[in-house]
Amino acid sequence: MPVHESYDAVIVGGGHNGLVAAAYLARAGKRVLVLERLGRTGGAAVSAQAFPGVDARLSRYSYLVSLLPRKIIDDLGLEFAVRKRGVSSYTPVERGGRATGLLVTRDRDRTRESFARLTGSDAEFDAWQGFYGSAARLAERVFPTLTEPLPTRSELRERVGDDEAWDMGFERPLGETIERVFADDLVRGVVLTDGLIGTFTSAWAEDLRQNRTFLYHVVGGGTGDWDVPVGGMGALTDALAAAARSAGAEILTGHEVTAIETDGVRAEVRFAAEHGAGAVEARHVLVNASPEALAGFLGEAGPEPAEGAQLKVNMLLKRLPRLRDAAVDPREAFAGTFHVSESFEQLEAAYAEAASGRLPSSPPSEIYCHSLSDPSILGDELVREGYQTLTLFGLHTPARLFEDGAKARLLEATIGQLDGYLAEPLEDCLATDANGEPCIEAKSPLDLERDLRLPGGNIFHRDLAWPFRTEEAPGRWGVETGHANVYLCGAGAARGGGVSGIPGHNAAMAVLEA
């Protein structure tokens, strides 16, 4: 049971954003209580031993870090580190009857050579440099605003100060820009994937959901780098929980909030736990859950859920598979993002199939190997024997398609697409667990809804919002609700989505200003 009857702030949910808010508020001298439904903190940012008897702790749900500001790490004194990936991506393809591909690394000359090998000239590489130069200008100007009061559209545009970059990011459908800038279908697809992670939409959608997703995937850290969390995602949330506790926050797991009543000045938060029901009083309530859950706590009508559209697969391998493209070392190909069936035409075809109610016949996905950058997630014996992890994220598979047996069929088709680029079947490389079963687990949107209560399995809780003030996010920090002392500090807040801690930071700032 809670130690006190009344708190300055009660935080509903012990995911990473809730822990960020708790740490900031406790460090400011507030009496803080975190109530978490599950028996652990971390939400979707956790590490777990996914396979029985196997000494490997995988980032079971979220798995890479891009949007977490250095400011939050420094402010909270977190003992947490990330590692840069030397390879950005590798995208295999067959052309002219030969296996080839596009390798994008931090080495400009090697990347240029790979573009020329694929396309026959430097034209696409030069276009790539120009396009991502504009993206970099967006990143370095937009990212610092994410932990500041929410700007208006005109204020953000003035901050960007680059009409070309603004037009690309905020005005025209991403597909239009991609087709204008690039000629090669494979290169076009590599660019488009950043607009589709966890978002079921077309490159040409007029609501620009693809642009919003693209923006959040290229602004992180002001560089757009997607970094590997040392020790896995659980290392981050463990560090956040430790920071919150050391500052004086009280964290109770196994306590499920059932209702919130507020008059705008004081609130009562009711909860259920194994030992029975209870309630605490709070001056402020911060909800690290979905907008739908927030409405349910308040007894109000909630928004329509925006369903998720991804397949997450965790694997442990005895060795990395050999590639049909013998010019590329698998240790490089899988160190970054390995794109499978993600040309522009393939992505749009998969979207069209899924939109019509069918699982994609050539499901697109992207893969990376955490253990190449951070072997600490594996036991010493596994490291000595050369074992590696693989994380696969499939696109364009909305929750509505996962009827009986659909997940198994989709997993088989997805691995089949990958096998088309390998010199040996992935199945031959899979490790086995203590029961002799292959070390592979798949999570559909329905699994995420059941395990984590993500509405529709949407990893962002809802469609990502623009990082400026709108009718849906009219408040000063983008975390305000219709109740003066209740704040939304989860991924569904403005400038939420991904593992960032930004909504948690911004909700704490709103409380401290109140």
TIBADO-720898 format. One record per residue (C-alpha): y, z, x; residue in three letters; residue number from 1. Coordinates in steps of 0.02 Angstrom, whole numbers, plus 32768, in hexadecimal, padded with zeros to 4 digits. Example, Ala and Ser with C-alpha at 12.3 -4.5 7.8 and 13.67 -1.06 7.14 Angstrom:
  north    up  east  res    n
   7F1F  8186  8267  Ala    1
   7FCB  8165  82AC  Ser    2
***
This chain:
  north    up  east  res    n
   8000  8000  8000  Met    1
   80B5  7FE6  8038  Pro    2
   8100  8077  8098  Val    3
   81A2  8077  8033  His    4
   81CF  805C  7F7D  Glu    5
   826B  7FF5  7FA3  Ser    6
   8295  7F73  8028  Tyr    7
   832A  7F0D  805E  Asp    8
   82BC  7E72  805C  Ala    9
   820E  7E4F  801A  Val   10
   81C1  7DAF  805B  Ile   11
   813A  7D5D  7FF1  Val   12
   80BE  7D08  8064  Gly   13
   8095  7D22  811B  Gly   14
   8095  7C6E  8154  Gly   15
   80FC  7C3E  81EC  His   16
   81A0  7C2C  818B  Asn   17
   818C  7CD6  8139  Gly   18
   8169  7D25  81E2  Leu   19
   8203  7CD2  822E  Val   20
   826F  7D18  81A1  Ala   21
   821E  7DC5  81B3  Ala   22
   823F  7DC9  826E  Ala   23
   82F5  7D96  825D  Tyr   24
   8319  7E12  81D2  Leu   25
   82BE  7EA2  8225  Ala   26
   831A  7E82  82C8  Arg   27
   83BC  7E8C  8263  Ala   28
   838C  7F3C  822D  Gly   29
   834C  7F13  817E  Lys   30
   82B7  7F6B  812F  Arg   31
   823C  7EDB  8118  Val   32
   8194  7ECC  80C0  Leu   33
   8124  7E31  80CA  Val   34
   809E  7E20  8044  Leu   35
   8015  7DA2  806D  Glu   36
   7F8C  7D6F  7FF2  Arg   37
   7F09  7D43  8075  Leu   38
   7EB5  7DBA  80EC  Gly   39
   7F19  7D72  817E  Arg   40
   7FC7  7D33  81A4  Thr   41
   7FEF  7C80  81D8  Gly   42
   7FD9  7C17  813B  Gly   43
   7FAF  7B66  8173  Ala   44
   7FE0  7B8A  8229  Ala   45
   7F41  7BE2  8261  Val   46
   7EB7  7BD0  82E2  Ser   47
   7E03  7BE8  82AB  Ala   48
   7D51  7BDF  82EA  Gln   49
   7D24  7B4E  8278  Ala   50
   7C6F  7B38  82AF  Phe   51
   7BEC  7BC5  82AD  Pro   52
   7BBA  7C04  8359  Gly   53
   7C31  7B8E  83B4  Val   54
   7CB7  7BDA  8425  Asp   55
   7D46  7B68  83ED  Ala   56
   7DE2  7B9F  838F  Arg   57
   7E2E  7B09  8339  Leu   58
   7ED6  7AF3  82E3  Ser   59
   7E81  7AE5  823C  Arg   60
   7F10  7AA1  81D2  Tyr   61
   7FB8  7A7C  8226  Ser   62
   7F9E  7A4C  82DB  Tyr   63
   8039  7A0E  8338  Leu   64
   80E9  7A52  8353  Val   65
   8185  79E7  8349  Ser   66
   8209  7A38  82DC  Leu   67
   8204  7AEB  831E  Leu   68
   82B0  7B08  836D  Pro   69
   82B8  7B56  8419  Arg   70
   833E  7BC5  83CC  Lys   71
   82BD  7C1E  8360  Ile   72
   8246  7C3A  83F2  Ile   73
   82D4  7C81  845B  Asp   74
   8327  7CE7  83D1  Asp   75
   8283  7D3E  83A7  Leu   76
   8243  7D4C  8459  Gly   77
   81A0  7CF6  842D  Leu   78
   8113  7CF1  84AC  Glu   79
   80E4  7C40  847C  Phe   80
   80E0  7B9D  84DC  Ala   81
   80C4  7AE5  84BB  Val   82
   808F  7A57  852C  Arg   83
   80D2  79A6  852E  Lys   84
   805B  7917  8515  Arg   85
   8064  7895  859F  Gly   86
   8026  7811  8527  Val   87
   8083  77F0  8485  Ser   88
   8003  777E  8434  Ser   89
   7F78  7701  8448  Tyr   90
   7F52  7680  83C1  Thr   91
   7EB5  7616  83D5  Pro   92
   7EA2  7568  838D  Val   93
   7E38  74CD  83A3  Glu   94
   7E96  742C  83C9  Arg   95
   7E51  7384  83FC  Gly   96
   7DA2  73CB  83F9  Gly   97
   7DC9  7454  8478  Arg   98
   7DE8  750D  8469  Ala   99
   7E97  753E  849C  Thr  100
   7F1D  75B7  8464  Gly  101
   7FCA  7600  847A  Leu  102
   7FE0  7698  84EC  Leu  103
   8088  76F2  84E1  Val  104
   80A6  7774  856A  Thr  105
   8137  77CE  85BD  Arg  106
   812B  774C  8648  Asp  107
   81A3  76C1  8616  Arg  108
   8155  763F  8688  Asp  109
   80A4  7660  864C  Arg  110
   80DE  7657  8597  Thr  111
   8137  75B2  85B7  Arg  112
   809A  756C  8606  Glu  113
   8033  75A1  856F  Ser  114
   80AB  754D  84F7  Phe  115
   80A5  74AD  855F  Ala  116
   7FE6  74B4  8566  Arg  117
   7FDD  74C2  84A9  Leu  118
   8068  744A  8474  Thr  119
   807F  73D4  8508  Gly  120
   8136  73FD  852A  Ser  121
   81B6  7488  853E  Asp  122
   820B  7465  8497  Ala  123
   81B1  74EC  8432  Glu  124
   81C8  756D  84BC  Phe  125
   8283  754A  84C1  Asp  126
   8289  7558  8402  Ala  127
   8228  75FD  840F  Trp  128
   82A4  7641  848C  Gln  129
   8337  7613  841E  Gly  130
   82EA  7659  837F  Phe  131
   82B7  76FF  83CB  Tyr  132
   835D  7708  8423  Gly  133
   83AD  770E  8377  Ser  134
   832B  778E  8340  Ala  135
   8355  77F8  83D7  Ala  136
   840E  77F5  83AB  Arg  137
   83E1  7832  82FD  Leu  138
   8372  78BA  8345  Ala  139
   83EE  7902  83BF  Glu  140
   8476  790C  833A  Arg  141
   8412  793E  829F  Val  142
   839A  79BE  82E9  Phe  143
   841D  7A41  8318  Pro  144
   845C  7A40  8264  Thr  145
   83B5  7A7B  821F  Leu  146
   83D9  7B31  824B  Thr  147
   848E  7B27  8212  Glu  148
   84D4  7B31  8161  Pro  149
   849D  7A98  80FE  Leu  150
   851E  7A0D  8116  Pro  151
   8557  7992  8093  Thr  152
   851F  78DE  80A3  Arg  153
   85C9  78A9  80E4  Ser  154
   85CE  7938  8161  Glu  155
   8524  7909  81A5  Leu  156
   8553  7852  81AF  Arg  157
   85EE  7880  8212  Glu  158
   8582  78ED  8283  Arg  159
   850D  785B  82A4  Val  160
   85A1  77EC  82CB  Gly  161
   8536  774F  82DF  Asp  162
   8536  76D3  824E  Asp  163
   849D  7675  828C  Glu  164
   8435  7712  829F  Ala  165
   8471  7757  81F8  Trp  166
   844A  76B5  819E  Asp  167
   839B  76B0  81E9  Met  168
   8373  7763  81BA  Gly  169
   83CF  7782  8117  Phe  170
   83FB  76E0  80BE  Glu  171
   8376  7657  80CB  Arg  172
   82BB  7661  80A8  Pro  173
   825E  767E  814B  Leu  174
   81F3  75E5  812C  Gly  175
   828D  7575  8127  Glu  176
   82C9  75B6  81CE  Thr  177
   821E  75A8  821E  Ile  178
   8206  74F4  81E8  Glu  179
   82B4  74C6  8223  Arg  180
   829F  7515  82CF  Val  181
   81E8  74F3  82FA  Phe  182
   817D  7456  82F0  Ala  183
   80D0  7499  831D  Asp  184
   806B  74E1  828D  Asp  185
   8018  7567  82F8  Leu  186
   80BC  75A2  8343  Val  187
   8107  75A7  8295  Arg  188
   8079  7616  825B  Gly  189
   808B  7691  82EA  Val  190
   8141  76AA  82B8  Val  191
   8119  76B7  81FE  Leu  192
   8099  7743  8214  Thr  193
   8123  77C1  8237  Asp  194
   8165  77A1  8188  Gly  195
   80BD  77C0  8135  Leu  196
   807A  7864  817C  Ile  197
   804C  78CA  80E3  Gly  198
   80B1  7856  8073  Thr  199
   8063  77D9  7FFB  Phe  200
   80DE  774B  7FEF  Thr  201
   8102  7697  801F  Ser  202
   816C  765C  80B1  Ala  203
   81DC  760B  802E  Trp  204
   81F1  769D  7FB4  Ala  205
   82A1  76A1  7F6C  Glu  206
   82A5  7760  7F64  Asp  207
   829A  7760  8023  Leu  208
   8214  77E7  802D  Arg  209
   81D0  7788  80C3  Gln  210
   827A  7794  8116  Asn  211
   8284  7850  80F9  Arg  212
   81D7  7868  8144  Thr  213
   8202  77F8  81D7  Phe  214
   82A1  785B  81F6  Leu  215
   8245  7901  81FF  Tyr  216
   81C5  78B5  8275  His  217
   8242  7872  82F3  Val  218
   82C9  78F9  82F9  Val  219
   8261  798C  8338  Gly  220
   82AF  79E7  83CA  Gly  221
   8334  7961  83D3  Gly  222
   82B3  78F0  8426  Thr  223
   822C  78D0  83A4  Gly  224
   81A2  7911  8418  Asp  225
   8105  7952  83C5  Trp  226
   80C6  79DF  8434  Asp  227
   8020  7A39  8446  Val  228
   8025  7AF4  841E  Pro  229
   7FD2  7B51  84AC  Val  230
   7F46  7BBA  8462  Gly  231
   7F4E  7B58  83BE  Gly  232
   7FBC  7B70  8326  Met  233
   7F7E  7C22  8311  Gly  234
   7FD3  7C50  83B4  Ala  235
   807B  7C2D  8363  Leu  236
   805E  7C93  82C6  Thr  237
   800F  7D21  8329  Asp  238
   80AD  7D25  8395  Ala  239
   811B  7D23  82F9  Leu  240
   80B9  7DB0  82A7  Ala  241
   80C6  7E17  8346  Ala  242
   8182  7DF6  8350  Ala  243
   819B  7E2A  829B  Ala  244
   8134  7ECA  82AE  Arg  245
   8187  7EFB  8351  Ser  246
   8230  7EEB  82FB  Ala  247
   81F5  7F61  8272  Gly  248
   81B8  7EED  81E8  Ala  249
   8125  7F2A  817F  Glu  250
   809F  7EA5  8163  Ile  251
   8016  7EBE  80E1  Leu  252
   7F8A  7E40  80CE  Thr  253
   7F17  7E39  8037  Gly  254
   7FAD  7E58  7FC5  His  255
   7FC9  7DCF  7F45  Glu  256
   8072  7DC8  7EF1  Val  257
   8060  7DAE  7E35  Thr  258
   8113  7DB4  7DF3  Ala  259
   81CA  7DC4  7E23  Ile  260
   824E  7E09  7DAE  Glu  261
   8305  7E04  7DE0  Thr  262
   83B1  7E1C  7D98  Asp  263
   8401  7DC8  7E2F  Gly  264
   842A  7E6F  7E82  Val  265
   8384  7ECD  7E89  Arg  266
   82D5  7E8A  7E77  Ala  267
   8229  7ED0  7E54  Glu  268
   8195  7E7D  7EAB  Val  269
   80EB  7EA0  7E5D  Arg  270
   8049  7E86  7EBB  Phe  271
   7F8E  7E9C  7EB1  Ala  272
   7F1D  7EDA  7F3B  Ala  273
   7E6B  7F17  7F50  Glu  274
   7EA1  7FCA  7F2F  His  275
   7F00  7F9A  7E8F  Gly  276
   7FA7  7F59  7E53  Ala  277
   8052  7F93  7E8D  Gly  278
   810A  7F68  7E95  Ala  279
   819C  7F7B  7F0C  Val  280
   8257  7F69  7EF6  Glu  281
   82BC  7EF0  7F62  Ala  282
   8370  7EC2  7F7D  Arg  283
   8339  7E12  7FB0  His  284
   8298  7DB1  7F95  Val  285
   8267  7D20  8006  Leu  286
   81D8  7CB3  7FC7  Val  287
   8172  7C5D  804D  Asn  288
   810E  7BF8  7FCF  Ala  289
   8122  7B57  7F6E  Ser  290
   81AC  7B38  7EED  Pro  291
   8122  7B39  7E69  Glu  292
   80E8  7BE5  7EA2  Ala  293
   819B  7C26  7EA2  Leu  294
   81B2  7BED  7DEE  Ala  295
   810D  7C3F  7DBE  Gly  296
   8142  7CE6  7E09  Phe  297
   81E4  7CDF  7DA6  Leu  298
   8190  7CA8  7D04  Gly  299
   81F1  7C04  7D04  Glu  300
   81BF  7B4D  7CF1  Ala  301
   8199  7B01  7D9A  Gly  302
   81B2  7A52  7DDF  Pro  303
   812D  79CD  7DD5  Glu  304
   80BE  79DB  7E6F  Pro  305
   80C5  794D  7EED  Ala  306
   8010  7932  7F1C  Glu  307
   7FD4  792B  7FCF  Gly  308
   7F84  788E  8014  Ala  309
   7F28  78B5  80B4  Gln  310
   7E7D  78DA  80FC  Leu  311
   7E79  795B  8189  Lys  312
   7DDD  7959  81F7  Val  313
   7DB4  79D2  8284  Asn  314
   7D2E  79A5  8303  Met  315
   7CE1  79E5  83A3  Leu  316
   7C95  7965  8419  Leu  317
   7C1D  7973  84AC  Lys  318
   7C85  78EB  84FE  Arg  319
   7D0D  7870  84CE  Leu  320
   7CC8  77C9  8494  Pro  321
   7CDA  772D  84FE  Arg  322
   7D51  76A7  84BC  Leu  323
   7D31  75EE  84A2  Arg  324
   7DD9  75D3  84F9  Asp  325
   7D98  75F9  85A8  Ala  326
   7E47  75EC  85F2  Ala  327
   7E74  7696  85A6  Val  328
   7E2B  773E  85D9  Asp  329
   7DF4  77A4  8540  Pro  330
   7E49  783C  858E  Arg  331
   7EED  77DF  857E  Glu  332
   7ECA  778B  84D8  Ala  333
   7EA0  782F  8480  Phe  334
   7F23  7899  84DA  Ala  335
   7FAA  7852  8468  Gly  336
   7F9D  7810  83B7  Thr  337
   7F0C  7797  83A6  Phe  338
   7F35  7724  8315  His  339
   7EA4  76DE  82AF  Val  340
   7EBC  764D  8235  Ser  341
   7F78  766B  8233  Glu  342
   7FC6  75C0  8244  Ser  343
   8054  75A2  81C9  Phe  344
   7FE9  7532  815B  Glu  345
   7F57  75AC  815E  Gln  346
   7FC7  763E  812D  Leu  347
   8015  75E0  809C  Glu  348
   7F6A  75A1  8062  Ala  349
   7F24  7652  8066  Ala  350
   7FB9  7690  8002  Tyr  351
   7FA2  7607  7F80  Ala  352
   7EE9  762E  7F6C  Glu  353
   7F07  76E9  7F59  Ala  354
   7F98  76CD  7EE1  Ala  355
   7F22  7668  7E73  Ser  356
   7EA6  76F7  7E6F  Gly  357
   7E2B  76C6  7EF9  Arg  358
   7E07  7718  7FA0  Leu  359
   7E46  76A5  802B  Pro  360
   7DBC  7630  8065  Ser  361
   7DFF  763D  8118  Ser  362
   7E47  76ED  8119  Pro  363
   7ED0  7705  819C  Pro  364
   7ED3  779F  8209  Ser  365
   7F14  77E8  82AA  Glu  366
   7EBB  7856  8326  Ile  367
   7EE3  78C2  83BB  Tyr  368
   7E88  7934  8434  Cys  369
   7ED7  79E1  8443  His  370
   7E62  7A1C  84CD  Ser  371
   7E9B  7995  8547  Leu  372
   7F47  79E6  854B  Ser  373
   7F0F  7A99  852A  Asp  374
   7E5A  7AC5  8556  Pro  375
   7E7E  7B7D  8532  Ser  376
   7E41  7B65  847F  Ile  377
   7D90  7B4A  84C2  Leu  378
   7D1D  7BC9  8511  Gly  379
   7D00  7BBD  85CC  Asp  380
   7C50  7B77  85BA  Glu  381
   7C8B  7AEC  8546  Leu  382
   7D16  7ABF  85C0  Val  383
   7C9A  7AB7  8652  Arg  384
   7C26  7A47  85EE  Glu  385
   7CB3  79CE  85C0  Gly  386
   7CC0  79F0  8505  Tyr  387
   7D5C  79B4  84AB  Gln  388
   7DAB  79C8  83FF  Thr  389
   7DE5  793C  838E  Leu  390
   7E5E  7951  82FD  Thr  391
   7E68  78C3  827E  Leu  392
   7EEF  78AF  81FA  Phe  393
   7ECD  782A  8176  Gly  394
   7F57  77D7  8111  Leu  395
   7F69  778D  8063  His  396
   7EE3  77F5  800C  Thr  397
   7F39  784E  7F7A  Pro  398
   7EEB  78E7  7F2A  Ala  399
   7EC6  788B  7E87  Arg  400
   7E42  7820  7EE0  Leu  401
   7DD5  78B1  7F18  Phe  402
   7D54  78B3  7E8F  Glu  403
   7C9D  78E1  7EA8  Asp  404
   7C60  78A2  7F50  Gly  405
   7D04  784C  7F7B  Ala  406
   7D26  78B7  8014  Lys  407
   7C7E  788F  8061  Ala  408
   7C94  77D5  803F  Arg  409
   7D43  77D6  8086  Leu  410
   7D0D  7834  8121  Leu  411
   7C80  77B8  813F  Glu  412
   7CF7  7724  812A  Ala  413
   7D7A  7774  819A  Thr  414
   7CFE  7795  8227  Ile  415
   7CBE  76E4  820E  Gly  416
   7D6C  76A0  822F  Gln  417
   7D76  7706  82CF  Leu  418
   7CCA  76CD  8307  Asp  419
   7D09  761A  82FF  Gly  420
   7D75  763E  8397  Tyr  421
   7CF4  76A3  83F8  Leu  422
   7C6E  766A  8471  Ala  423
   7BF8  76EF  842C  Glu  424
   7BEB  7742  8381  Pro  425
   7C52  77E0  836B  Leu  426
   7BB5  7832  8322  Glu  427
   7B62  7829  83CD  Asp  428
   7BEF  7890  8419  Cys  429
   7BFA  791B  8397  Leu  430
   7BC6  79C9  83CC  Ala  431
   7B55  7A32  835D  Thr  432
   7B6E  7AE4  8321  Asp  433
   7AF8  7B78  8325  Ala  434
   7A9F  7B32  828C  Asn  435
   7A86  7A87  82D9  Gly  436
   7B0A  7A37  8269  Glu  437
   7B8B  79BB  82AD  Pro  438
   7C32  7A0D  82D9  Cys  439
   7C9E  79B2  825B  Ile  440
   7CFC  79F6  81C4  Glu  441
   7D6D  7998  814B  Ala  442
   7DF8  79DD  80DF  Lys  443
   7E39  797B  8049  Ser  444
   7ED8  79A1  7FE7  Pro  445
   7E6B  79FD  7F69  Leu  446
   7E28  7A6B  7FF4  Asp  447
   7EDA  7A94  802C  Leu  448
   7F0B  7ABE  7F7A  Glu  449
   7E75  7B32  7F69  Arg  450
   7E80  7B82  8016  Asp  451
   7F3D  7B90  802B  Leu  452
   7F83  7B72  7F7C  Arg  453
   7FE4  7ADA  7FB5  Leu  454
   8012  7A83  7F11  Pro  455
   7FAC  79E4  7F06  Gly  456
   7F7B  7A02  7FBB  Gly  457
   8028  79CA  7FF2  Asn  458
   8044  7A05  80A5  Ile  459
   8101  7A05  8089  Phe  460
   80F4  7A62  7FE0  His  461
   815A  79D3  7F93  Arg  462
   81AE  7931  7FC8  Asp  463
   8217  794D  8063  Leu  464
   82D1  795E  803E  Ala  465
   8365  7913  8098  Trp  466
   83B5  798B  8116  Pro  467
   8457  7991  80B5  Phe  468
   8496  79DF  8013  Arg  469
   8457  7990  7F72  Thr  470
   8449  79BF  7EBA  Glu  471
   839A  7A02  7EE0  Glu  472
   83DB  7A66  7F76  Ala  473
   848E  7A97  7F4D  Pro  474
   8495  7B3C  7FAB  Gly  475
   84E4  7B69  8051  Arg  476
   843E  7B75  80AE  Trp  477
   83C9  7B0C  8043  Gly  478
   835D  7BA3  8018  Val  479
   83BC  7BE6  7F81  Glu  480
   8370  7BEC  7ED2  Thr  481
   83B5  7C0B  7E24  Gly  482
   83B1  7CC6  7E49  His  483
   8432  7D0D  7EC1  Ala  484
   83B9  7D7D  7F20  Asn  485
   831E  7D0E  7F21  Val  486
   8306  7C8A  7FA9  Tyr  487
   8285  7C04  7FCB  Leu  488
   8253  7C0F  8082  Cys  489
   81B8  7BA0  8085  Gly  490
   819E  7AE9  80AB  Ala  491
   81E2  7AB8  8000  Gly  492
   8292  7AF1  802E  Ala  493
   8312  7A72  8067  Ala  494
   82ED  7A47  811C  Arg  495
   823D  7A88  8107  Gly  496
   8197  7A35  812D  Gly  497
   8133  7A3D  81CC  Gly  498
   8121  7AD2  823F  Val  499
   81D7  7AF8  8263  Ser  500
   8209  7BA7  822E  Gly  501
   82AC  7B57  81F4  Ile  502
   82A2  7B8E  813C  Pro  503
   8276  7C3E  8176  Gly  504
   830B  7C42  81EB  His  505
   8380  7BFB  8168  Asn  506
   8347  7C74  80E0  Ala  507
   8362  7D06  8158  Ala  508
   8411  7CC5  817E  Met  509
   8437  7CB8  80C3  Ala  510
   8400  7D6D  80AA  Val  511
   8467  7DAC  813C  Leu  512
   8501  7D54  80F6  Glu  513
   84E7  7D99  8046  Ala  514
***
